[in-house]
Amino acid sequence: MHTTLEILTHPLLTSARHGFFTRRGGASSGVFSGLNCGYGSGDQAEIVTINRGRVAEAMGVPAGRLATVHQVHSPDVVVLRDGDDLAEIAKIRADGIVTNQPGVALAVLTADCQPILLADPEAGVIGAVHAGWRGALSGVIESTVGAMNDLGARHIRAVVGPSISQRAYEVGEDFMDEFLAEDPGYHRFFAGGANGRPMFDLPSFGLMRLREAGVEAEWTGHCTYSDPERFYSYRRSTHRNEADYGRLISAIAL
């Protein structure tokens, strides 16, 4: 028997099958211990496949119906249509994926970046987004909402899953300048840190972009950096000088 998976859900999305999976309940070991779902990590591919199979099972879809893309911190979105080959979709460089097809679970991988799950259950349209700071700033959230609207979505709800929180996200002045060049008002997403460097509020930034796109949105409130028992964190693994890190998975299905 494998350990039970821990799946975080949110009331905003109760009408769609969804889950922000923690690292608990997987087959990986070592630094990847738990439910590592990233083929891009140095973990054994066959173990990652087992972990993804457990996620598919929990989502109520066959193992081959967990749809992902090749995430690259872009504003690009894939529309999954009837008959599409998910193995080919997985090779496309993008950071959002939307569909109106039943029987498939859309999934994104994260390890501090925001996983965002979106749904308009009445229209039968869902989406999943990998939104790190670069993707969020360059418009991946708006691209995804637009693609969902094109499929007939009108009342989208979204939840930002476990992400790095402001208290753990120290950045450089050049990082902040990139945001202020886009909009000086973005200064409100930065605060002074203990080292005199800016601390960036990624989840609040994502929520703002979602709400400005007309989406009702909330954050689950979980910080990936500060809870090593439950979440993988790229930044935490860097601070600990670990060789690699696992990837969390978040998924949604009709």
Number of C-alpha atoms within 10 A of each C-alpha: 3 8 10 10 18 16 16 15 17 16 10 15 21 11 12 19 16 25 23 25 25 24 27 20 20 25 20 22 13 10 16 23 18 25 31 34 30 25 17 14 15 13 21 14 14 12 19 24 17 18 24 22 19 21 28 22 14 17 23 15 17 16 18 14 19 25 24 26 25 16 22 16 21 20 22 22 25 21 18 19 11 10 7 10 13 16 14 11 18 16 12 16 16 23 29 34 27 26 24 24 16 13 13 24 29 27 29 31 27 27 25 26 26 28 29 31 31 29 34 23 19 12 16 18 27 30 31 31 35 30 32 25 19 17 24 24 19 17 15 25 27 20 20 27 27 15 21 26 16 12 17 15 20 18 15 24 20 25 27 27 28 30 28 27 22 19 16 17 18 21 14 12 11 9 14 18 14 14 18 14 10 11 10 11 10 15 14 12 18 20 16 12 16 10 8 10 16 21 23 27 21 23 30 17 17 26 21 16 19 26 14 11 16 15 21 16 21 22 19 16 13 18 21 28 23 16 12 13 12 20 26 30 26 20 17 20 18 12 9 9 9 11 9 15 24 30 26 27 24 30 29 25 27 21
